Amino acid sequence: MRAFFVAATVVALVQFLRVREMRLLPLVFGIALLAVAHHQADWFAARPWHCAAGLALLLALLTLSPRSPAR
């Protein structure tokens, strides 16, 4: 599972470097935090990393959602 999250972090980082879209940064950080969380030995050590990853990915969802046109 760790290898998957590390690979996903690398792919997201390469995509960010390719398009230079700042809105991708929360996604990169969220996946990287999940990789760190899955590297921990026990659940209690991983809990803060999972919470931080959840917050980063919620921020990614907020920034990547399409904007509605102004009325």
A tleap script that builds the chain and sets N, CA, C and O, in Angstrom:
source leaprc.protein.ff14SB
mol = sequence {
  NMET ARG ALA PHE PHE VAL ALA ALA THR VAL
  VAL ALA LEU VAL GLN PHE LEU ARG VAL ARG
  GLU MET ARG LEU LEU PRO LEU VAL PHE GLY
  ILE ALA LEU LEU ALA VAL ALA HIE HIE GLN
  ALA ASP TRP PHE ALA ALA ARG PRO TRP HIE
  CYS ALA ALA GLY LEU ALA LEU LEU LEU ALA
  LEU LEU THR LEU SER PRO ARG SER PRO ALA
  CARG
}
set mol.1.N position { 0.819 -1.192 0.000 }
set mol.1.CA position { 0.000 0.000 0.000 }
set mol.1.C position { 0.866 1.260 0.000 }
set mol.1.O position { 0.525 2.260 -0.633 }
set mol.2.N position { 1.986 1.199 0.717 }
set mol.2.CA position { 2.882 2.360 0.751 }
set mol.2.C position { 3.389 2.702 -0.641 }
set mol.2.O position { 3.445 3.874 -1.014 }
set mol.3.N position { 3.754 1.695 -1.401 }
set mol.3.CA position { 4.294 1.925 -2.738 }
set mol.3.C position { 3.266 2.611 -3.634 }
set mol.3.O position { 3.618 3.455 -4.457 }
set mol.4.N position { 1.996 2.245 -3.471 }
set mol.4.CA position { 0.937 2.884 -4.255 }
set mol.4.C position { 0.872 4.375 -3.950 }
set mol.4.O position { 0.800 5.189 -4.870 }
set mol.5.N position { 0.897 4.744 -2.667 }
set mol.5.CA position { 0.794 6.158 -2.308 }
set mol.5.C position { 2.045 6.938 -2.710 }
set mol.5.O position { 1.949 8.107 -3.082 }
set mol.6.N position { 3.206 6.310 -2.639 }
set mol.6.CA position { 4.426 6.980 -3.094 }
set mol.6.C position { 4.359 7.195 -4.604 }
set mol.6.O position { 4.703 8.272 -5.091 }
set mol.7.N position { 3.919 6.182 -5.344 }
set mol.7.CA position { 3.795 6.319 -6.800 }
set mol.7.C position { 2.751 7.384 -7.156 }
set mol.7.O position { 2.960 8.172 -8.078 }
set mol.8.N position { 1.647 7.407 -6.441 }
set mol.8.CA position { 0.609 8.413 -6.701 }
set mol.8.C position { 1.130 9.816 -6.409 }
set mol.8.O position { 0.793 10.759 -7.126 }
set mol.9.N position { 1.946 9.968 -5.369 }
set mol.9.CA position { 2.545 11.263 -5.060 }
set mol.9.C position { 3.473 11.705 -6.185 }
set mol.9.O position { 3.454 12.869 -6.588 }
set mol.10.N position { 4.271 10.795 -6.684 }
set mol.10.CA position { 5.196 11.131 -7.779 }
set mol.10.C position { 4.414 11.530 -9.030 }
set mol.10.O position { 4.759 12.509 -9.691 }
set mol.11.N position { 3.381 10.787 -9.351 }
set mol.11.CA position { 2.573 11.109 -10.541 }
set mol.11.C position { 1.903 12.468 -10.384 }
set mol.11.O position { 1.892 13.259 -11.327 }
set mol.12.N position { 1.346 12.752 -9.213 }
set mol.12.CA position { 0.702 14.050 -8.992 }
set mol.12.C position { 1.724 15.179 -9.041 }
set mol.12.O position { 1.433 16.253 -9.569 }
set mol.13.N position { 2.915 14.950 -8.499 }
set mol.13.CA position { 3.962 15.972 -8.536 }
set mol.13.C position { 4.437 16.224 -9.968 }
set mol.13.O position { 4.654 17.374 -10.352 }
set mol.14.N position { 4.597 15.181 -10.744 }
set mol.14.CA position { 4.987 15.354 -12.151 }
set mol.14.C position { 3.904 16.116 -12.916 }
set mol.14.O position { 4.213 16.976 -13.741 }
set mol.15.N position { 2.653 15.805 -12.647 }
set mol.15.CA position { 1.552 16.527 -13.300 }
set mol.15.C position { 1.569 18.006 -12.904 }
set mol.15.O position { 1.352 18.882 -13.740 }
set mol.16.N position { 1.832 18.275 -11.612 }
set mol.16.CA position { 1.924 19.670 -11.163 }
set mol.16.C position { 3.062 20.395 -11.887 }
set mol.16.O position { 2.888 21.520 -12.357 }
set mol.17.N position { 4.223 19.745 -11.972 }
set mol.17.CA position { 5.364 20.373 -12.638 }
set mol.17.C position { 5.122 20.556 -14.137 }
set mol.17.O position { 5.660 21.478 -14.751 }
set mol.18.N position { 4.321 19.685 -14.713 }
set mol.18.CA position { 4.038 19.777 -16.138 }
set mol.18.C position { 3.101 20.939 -16.459 }
set mol.18.O position { 3.338 21.680 -17.413 }
set mol.19.N position { 2.042 21.104 -15.672 }
set mol.19.CA position { 1.045 22.132 -15.986 }
set mol.19.C position { 1.167 23.393 -15.134 }
set mol.19.O position { 0.553 24.414 -15.446 }
set mol.20.N position { 1.955 23.328 -14.061 }
set mol.20.CA position { 2.158 24.482 -13.165 }
set mol.20.C position { 0.848 25.057 -12.649 }
set mol.20.O position { 0.682 26.274 -12.570 }
set mol.21.N position { -0.071 24.181 -12.302 }
set mol.21.CA position { -1.371 24.589 -11.775 }
set mol.21.C position { -1.317 24.508 -10.249 }
set mol.21.O position { -1.220 23.421 -9.679 }
set mol.22.N position { -1.381 25.663 -9.598 }
set mol.22.CA position { -1.244 25.722 -8.140 }
set mol.22.C position { -2.370 24.978 -7.411 }
set mol.22.O position { -2.214 24.581 -6.257 }
set mol.23.N position { -3.495 24.795 -8.090 }
set mol.23.CA position { -4.607 24.099 -7.449 }
set mol.23.C position { -4.318 22.618 -7.226 }
set mol.23.O position { -5.046 21.958 -6.485 }
set mol.24.N position { -3.275 22.085 -7.851 }
set mol.24.CA position { -2.913 20.674 -7.663 }
set mol.24.C position { -2.086 20.438 -6.397 }
set mol.24.O position { -1.941 19.294 -5.966 }
set mol.25.N position { -1.548 21.491 -5.801 }
set mol.25.CA position { -0.689 21.319 -4.630 }
set mol.25.C position { -1.380 20.645 -3.445 }
set mol.25.O position { -0.768 19.775 -2.825 }
set mol.26.N position { -2.627 20.998 -3.095 }
set mol.26.CA position { -3.265 20.269 -1.992 }
set mol.26.C position { -3.411 18.775 -2.277 }
set mol.26.O position { -3.333 17.954 -1.363 }
set mol.27.N position { -3.621 18.430 -3.531 }
set mol.27.CA position { -3.713 17.019 -3.905 }
set mol.27.C position { -2.371 16.324 -3.701 }
set mol.27.O position { -2.317 15.215 -3.168 }
set mol.28.N position { -1.300 16.969 -4.121 }
set mol.28.CA position { 0.042 16.400 -3.941 }
set mol.28.C position { 0.331 16.213 -2.456 }
set mol.28.O position { 0.802 15.155 -2.041 }
set mol.29.N position { 0.048 17.245 -1.652 }
set mol.29.CA position { 0.308 17.155 -0.216 }
set mol.29.C position { -0.565 16.096 0.445 }
set mol.29.O position { -0.096 15.370 1.322 }
set mol.30.N position { -1.812 16.000 0.044 }
set mol.30.CA position { -2.704 15.002 0.631 }
set mol.30.C position { -2.233 13.583 0.379 }
set mol.30.O position { -2.237 12.750 1.285 }
set mol.31.N position { -1.831 13.311 -0.839 }
set mol.31.CA position { -1.351 11.967 -1.164 }
set mol.31.C position { -0.028 11.690 -0.453 }
set mol.31.O position { 0.204 10.575 0.015 }
set mol.32.N position { 0.842 12.705 -0.372 }
set mol.32.CA position { 2.112 12.525 0.340 }
set mol.32.C position { 1.870 12.251 1.825 }
set mol.32.O position { 2.556 11.418 2.417 }
set mol.33.N position { 0.915 12.934 2.424 }
set mol.33.CA position { 0.596 12.692 3.830 }
set mol.33.C position { 0.022 11.292 4.039 }
set mol.33.O position { 0.280 10.666 5.067 }
set mol.34.N position { -0.745 10.800 3.082 }
set mol.34.CA position { -1.231 9.423 3.174 }
set mol.34.C position { -0.079 8.427 3.090 }
set mol.34.O position { -0.093 7.398 3.765 }
set mol.35.N position { 0.915 8.734 2.264 }
set mol.35.CA position { 2.085 7.856 2.190 }
set mol.35.C position { 2.811 7.817 3.526 }
set mol.35.O position { 3.244 6.754 3.970 }
set mol.36.N position { 2.945 8.969 4.165 }
set mol.36.CA position { 3.593 9.011 5.486 }
set mol.36.C position { 2.753 8.253 6.506 }
set mol.36.O position { 3.297 7.523 7.334 }
set mol.37.N position { 1.449 8.415 6.457 }
set mol.37.CA position { 0.573 7.727 7.411 }
set mol.37.C position { 0.668 6.213 7.272 }
set mol.37.O position { 0.675 5.496 8.272 }
set mol.38.N position { 0.742 5.731 6.052 }
set mol.38.CA position { 0.822 4.286 5.846 }
set mol.38.C position { 2.209 3.729 6.144 }
set mol.38.O position { 2.396 2.514 6.200 }
set mol.39.N position { 3.172 4.613 6.332 }
set mol.39.CA position { 4.515 4.175 6.695 }
set mol.39.C position { 4.654 3.966 8.208 }
set mol.39.O position { 5.605 3.330 8.662 }
set mol.40.N position { 3.711 4.497 8.982 }
set mol.40.CA position { 3.779 4.392 10.441 }
set mol.40.C position { 3.505 2.962 10.884 }
set mol.40.O position { 2.793 2.210 10.218 }
set mol.41.N position { 4.088 2.603 12.032 }
set mol.41.CA position { 3.995 1.228 12.528 }
set mol.41.C position { 2.627 0.904 13.132 }
set mol.41.O position { 2.116 -0.202 12.956 }
set mol.42.N position { 2.045 1.850 13.831 }
set mol.42.CA position { 0.752 1.567 14.463 }
set mol.42.C position { -0.263 2.666 14.145 }
set mol.42.O position { 0.079 3.725 13.620 }
set mol.43.N position { -1.503 2.381 14.474 }
set mol.43.CA position { -2.597 3.291 14.124 }
set mol.43.C position { -2.490 4.617 14.858 }
set mol.43.O position { -2.772 5.668 14.282 }
set mol.44.N position { -2.083 4.583 16.126 }
set mol.44.CA position { -2.028 5.824 16.904 }
set mol.44.C position { -0.947 6.763 16.390 }
set mol.44.O position { -1.109 7.981 16.464 }
set mol.45.N position { 0.130 6.234 15.882 }
set mol.45.CA position { 1.165 7.086 15.282 }
set mol.45.C position { 0.707 7.631 13.935 }
set mol.45.O position { 1.144 8.705 13.521 }
set mol.46.N position { -0.158 6.909 13.256 }
set mol.46.CA position { -0.606 7.314 11.921 }
set mol.46.C position { -1.813 8.242 11.956 }
set mol.46.O position { -2.098 8.919 10.968 }
set mol.47.N position { -2.520 8.284 13.069 }
set mol.47.CA position { -3.767 9.055 13.139 }
set mol.47.C position { -3.590 10.528 12.761 }
set mol.47.O position { -4.372 11.029 11.951 }
set mol.48.N position { -2.594 11.252 13.310 }
set mol.48.CA position { -2.465 12.664 12.912 }
set mol.48.C position { -2.161 12.843 11.423 }
set mol.48.O position { -2.608 13.811 10.808 }
set mol.49.N position { -1.408 11.918 10.852 }
set mol.49.CA position { -1.096 12.001 9.425 }
set mol.49.C position { -2.335 11.757 8.585 }
set mol.49.O position { -2.528 12.412 7.561 }
set mol.50.N position { -3.188 10.813 9.009 }
set mol.50.CA position { -4.440 10.580 8.287 }
set mol.50.C position { -5.352 11.796 8.372 }
set mol.50.O position { -5.990 12.160 7.385 }
set mol.51.N position { -5.419 12.424 9.533 }
set mol.51.CA position { -6.252 13.627 9.679 }
set mol.51.C position { -5.735 14.762 8.804 }
set mol.51.O position { -6.518 15.453 8.153 }
set mol.52.N position { -4.428 14.955 8.789 }
set mol.52.CA position { -3.849 16.003 7.942 }
set mol.52.C position { -4.093 15.711 6.469 }
set mol.52.O position { -4.379 16.621 5.692 }
set mol.53.N position { -3.981 14.443 6.084 }
set mol.53.CA position { -4.246 14.073 4.694 }
set mol.53.C position { -5.706 14.334 4.339 }
set mol.53.O position { -6.004 14.827 3.251 }
set mol.54.N position { -6.602 14.009 5.242 }
set mol.54.CA position { -8.022 14.268 4.993 }
set mol.54.C position { -8.301 15.745 4.796 }
set mol.54.O position { -9.063 16.121 3.906 }
set mol.55.N position { -7.692 16.588 5.619 }
set mol.55.CA position { -7.882 18.030 5.468 }
set mol.55.C position { -7.283 18.538 4.158 }
set mol.55.O position { -7.886 19.371 3.482 }
set mol.56.N position { -6.110 18.045 3.802 }
set mol.56.CA position { -5.487 18.472 2.542 }
set mol.56.C position { -6.330 18.042 1.340 }
set mol.56.O position { -6.469 18.793 0.374 }
set mol.57.N position { -6.887 16.841 1.403 }
set mol.57.CA position { -7.696 16.367 0.277 }
set mol.57.C position { -9.051 17.068 0.221 }
set mol.57.O position { -9.609 17.238 -0.863 }
set mol.58.N position { -9.588 17.477 1.373 }
set mol.58.CA position { -10.801 18.302 1.346 }
set mol.58.C position { -10.503 19.661 0.720 }
set mol.58.O position { -11.318 20.196 -0.032 }
set mol.59.N position { -9.347 20.211 1.029 }
set mol.59.CA position { -8.944 21.467 0.403 }
set mol.59.C position { -8.765 21.284 -1.105 }
set mol.59.O position { -9.128 22.162 -1.887 }
set mol.60.N position { -8.205 20.144 -1.508 }
set mol.60.CA position { -8.062 19.854 -2.934 }
set mol.60.C position { -9.427 19.770 -3.604 }
set mol.60.O position { -9.612 20.269 -4.714 }
set mol.61.N position { -10.374 19.142 -2.930 }
set mol.61.CA position { -11.723 19.055 -3.483 }
set mol.61.C position { -12.324 20.446 -3.653 }
set mol.61.O position { -12.985 20.730 -4.653 }
set mol.62.N position { -12.091 21.303 -2.675 }
set mol.62.CA position { -12.615 22.665 -2.744 }
set mol.62.C position { -11.970 23.447 -3.885 }
set mol.62.O position { -12.655 24.168 -4.611 }
set mol.63.N position { -10.661 23.307 -4.042 }
set mol.63.CA position { -9.980 24.101 -5.069 }
set mol.63.C position { -10.173 23.548 -6.475 }
set mol.63.O position { -10.128 24.307 -7.444 }
set mol.64.N position { -10.387 22.247 -6.606 }
set mol.64.CA position { -10.530 21.650 -7.933 }
set mol.64.C position { -11.975 21.598 -8.415 }
set mol.64.O position { -12.222 21.255 -9.571 }
set mol.65.N position { -12.926 21.926 -7.560 }
set mol.65.CA position { -14.334 21.923 -7.973 }
set mol.65.C position { -14.572 23.043 -8.982 }
set mol.65.O position { -14.004 24.129 -8.862 }
set mol.66.N position { -15.418 22.769 -9.979 }
set mol.66.CA position { -15.693 23.817 -10.962 }
set mol.66.C position { -16.443 24.982 -10.309 }
set mol.66.O position { -17.299 24.793 -9.444 }
set mol.67.N position { -16.100 26.159 -10.742 }
set mol.67.CA position { -16.731 27.368 -10.210 }
set mol.67.C position { -18.036 27.620 -10.965 }
set mol.67.O position { -18.120 27.423 -12.177 }
set mol.68.N position { -19.046 28.056 -10.223 }
set mol.68.CA position { -20.297 28.424 -10.881 }
set mol.68.C position { -20.143 29.848 -11.412 }
set mol.68.O position { -19.441 30.663 -10.814 }
set mol.69.N position { -20.794 30.143 -12.524 }
set mol.69.CA position { -20.671 31.499 -13.088 }
set mol.69.C position { -21.313 32.536 -12.150 }
set mol.69.O position { -22.303 32.247 -11.479 }
set mol.70.N position { -20.750 33.710 -12.117 }
set mol.70.CA position { -21.289 34.795 -11.281 }
set mol.70.C position { -22.626 35.238 -11.844 }
set mol.70.O position { -22.820 35.293 -13.058 }
set mol.71.N position { -23.532 35.550 -10.953 }
set mol.71.CA position { -24.877 35.997 -11.398 }
set mol.71.C position { -25.067 37.452 -11.164 }
set mol.71.O position { -26.128 37.994 -11.475 }
savepdb mol mol.pdb
quit
